[in-house]
């Protein structure tokens, strides 16, 4: 029961973060957006994104799965965060880093592969950033 309550609270905080990120994007200040994204990796995944990026898709998945086999909600959060980061790299002119983050996002999404997700996280994972932010 405690674990489920914790996950629900984390998901609520994550949804609030994504809404705040949308507001920051509207201000068109890439530095602030990237700082918030970096903070969110530590908050929701427990790791800095540069570390996960340096490990590559399979290495990042291994690290995020080490403790509990990979909580699917947490893997989905990672996929969403890397998707957001890729979108920002693409928008601000770094296609190489955008592609790297897209691969990380795709690998984390693949690792979920039919495992049960919280409905709120599934909805966020299945939404497209361009539809949310255009």
Secondary structure, 3 states (H helix, E strand, C coil): CHHHHHHHHHHHHHHHHHHHHHHHHHCCCHHHHHHHHHHHHHHHHCCCHHHHHHHHHHHHHHHHHCCCCCCHHHHHHHHHHHHHHHHHHHHCCCHHHHHHHHHHHHHHHHHHCCCCCCHHHHHHHHCCHHHHHC
